[in-house]
Amino acid sequence: MNSARTCKADEIPPEAHHWQLLPGADFADSYRIPLAAALAQQQVAEIAARMMSGRPAWVAALLDLRNRLVAPFGLKGAKMAVGEVQPGSRLPGFPVLDDDSSRLLLGLDDHHLDFRLCIEKSPADSTGKEPQWLTATTVVRTKGWAGKAYLAAIMPFHRCIVRTLLERMPA
């Protein structure tokens, strides 16, 4: 289903409106790739669902390990999917907080931190000369030392996972 992309996800500064998604946020990052013409015609929720379903097995295994490690602490679990429980799954995907044709906002509030994942596609260029972009922005507000420690522990994995998910999108 996913073909290998020749382009790499670029890290870009989060925009001001991203920080406003979660007032008091401690962290935000954004990555983008040029959006394939065939995908540009789809709603961003469809693109995001496709992006998450195209994850490699190691990403699913890491999220499963994370869910098992944090369960004894009462932290919420989720699978790499958009929205409600998928057939045959015991865990929901990331809850949808807002959705329109060009932006999908996912997020979860928990004891240790709150996060928002904003997946956006840029408007199409009327000249057709500029690429349309798909951007994934993560915004996090930590809660106390546990949230800060958790964020520090997962950060290397987070960066690698987001880049991988974007880069595996069909060209």
Secondary structure, DSSP 8 states (H G I E B T S, - for coil): -----SS--EEE---HHHHTTSTT-SEEEEEEEE--HHHHTS-HHHHHHHHHHT--HHHHHHHHHHHHHHGGGT-----SSBSS--TT-SS--B-EEEE-SSEEEEEEE-SSEEEEEEEEE----TTS-S--EEEEEEEEEE-HHHHHHHHHHHHHHHHHHHHHHHHTS--
